[in-house]
């Protein structure tokens, strides 16, 4: 039996959360051996990454940087995935704003989630994994989407009572997934 190895999703573009031109302050190496570090989040899969910029490149928070397989202008190499607890205070402060911006710019992707979410088992549905959504709200969403698929966050707000801000629900879920608080991943690394 041949088991196909599932290709992990790769980020092409990231948004810089923090840039440390002299590396981490707690790095015990001498100053001349330290490298600049950028902490960033992927635009497509919300992957937290640690990057080493090319020499003489200075990055700004919120800057979009290419890290795909083609020639990179600003990034020398990717150190790897970055655990949430290793984010700098600056990166943590910027994270919610960057995620909010990404959710707003990709609204249709998240509206499609409300339209296409499926049961995970006989007991739990993907929609129920969103913060503040229980069985009652889940059935209300499913019934409303049967009539007609949702077109926007505004449409969800109008047609589903007691869901005042679907955008905020998505942002909270993404943050919880990044913090490692969730067993099932809906948006991070998917």
Secondary structure, 3 states (H helix, E strand, C coil): CCCCCCCCCCCCEEEEEEEECCCCCCCCCCHHHCCCEEEEEECCCCCEEEEEECCCCCCCCCCEEECCCCCCCCEEEEEEECCHHHCCHHHHHHHHHHHHHHHHHCHHHHHHHHHHCCECCCCCEHHHHCCCCCHHHHHHHHHHHHHCCCCCHHHHHHHCCCCCCHHHHHHHHHHHHHCCCCCCCCCCCC
